[in-house]
Each structure stands twice: as structure tokens, then as C-alpha cells.
Amino acid sequence: MMTIDDFKETLSAPSPPSVPALLLALWYDARGDWETAHSLAQDVDDRSGAWVHAYLHRKEGDLGNAGYWYRRAKQPIATDSLDAEWTRLVSALL
């Protein structure tokens, strides 16, 4: 089973780990590829997908759209750092 530290170590690898789509989205996000991350997240139609989608729109600066996705995820609107939310997301999805 992969830990958050294991997942973070894969960020320096040339290719992503074999993980589910939402973790893959967060992997691409951490490497600066917002477009790929967003494309992967928007294809997952459940609460977890909505949460990752919310985080990505928050990171983009589109807070109105982020709020919509936080509501769909049944998550409070995040007010802490983006890094802290990313870590919470990865931990929740592992």
C-alpha cells in the first residue's frame, strides 16, 4: 500500500505511478500540469472527483466555480494553503 511519502517520491519520476485517476490528477497538478489534472478530475463523477475539481479551480483562482464543486463534494470551502489541501486530498485518496 502506498503512503503519502511514497506518493510524493514519485513526483520526481519521469512517468506517473499506476494509481487511480484522481491521484493521477493530483500527481500532474503537483508537477505543474493543471490542464491534465483538470481533465482527469472532471471525468470522475463522485464526491471525491468533485473535491479534486474544487481544489483545482481554487488553485486556478476561480473561487466561484471552486465553491460550486466544494458544495458538490459536500466539503467545506478550503481556506488553508493549497499545499495543505493537496496533502489532505492525497491522504484521503490513498
N, C-alpha and C positions, 0 to 999 in steps of 0.2 A: 504494500500500500504506500502511495506517495505522500510525503509530508509537504508542508509549505516550504520548508528549506530545500527539499528535493526539487520542488517545482521551480523555486527561484534559481536554483543552479542550472536548470535547463535554459534559462534566458540567455545564456552566453553560447549556447549550442547553435550550429548553423541551421538546424531544422527543428521544428516543434516536436514535443513529445507526443506519444499516442495517448491522447486524453479526449474526453467528450467535448463537444462543440463550444460550450460556454467557457470551459477552462482554456480551450484553444483561443477563443476570442480574447480572454484576459492575457494570454501569452503574447498575442500580437499587439495588444494595447501596450503592454509593458515595453515592447520593442519599438514603439512609436508608429505602428501601423494602425491608426484609428479606423481607416476605411475597411480593412479586412476584419478587424474586430467587430465593427458595427454590422457588417454583412452577416457574419456568423451569428451574432446575438439576435438580430431581428428575425432569424429563421427559427428560433426556439420559442414556441408559443405556450409558455407556462410562467409561473411566478418568478422562477429563477432567471429565465430569459428576460423578463420584464425588469428585474433588478439590475442585471448587467447592462441592459439597454438604458436604464435610467442613469447609471453611473457614467456610461459613455457620453450621454447627452449633457450631463453635468460637467464632465471634463471638457466637452466641446464649448461650453458656455451657454448652451441653450437651456436655461433653467425652467422655462415654461414647459417645454417638451419633457425635460427630466422629471418634473413634478407629475405629469401625466403617467409616466412609466413607473415612478415610485408608487403611485396610487394603485396601478395595475398589479404591482408586485406585493402590495399590502406591506410596504416598508415605509418607515418614516423618511422624510427627506433628509439626506445626509448633510451634516454641517461641519463635519471634521475634514481632515485633509483627504485629498484624492488618494494618496498612498495608503492611508489608514483604511479607507473604504475598499480599495483594491485588495488589501490583505484580508479584510473581513470576507469579501466575496470569494476569494480563492480558498480560504479556510472552510467556508460554508459548502463549497462545491467539491472539495476533495473527499 
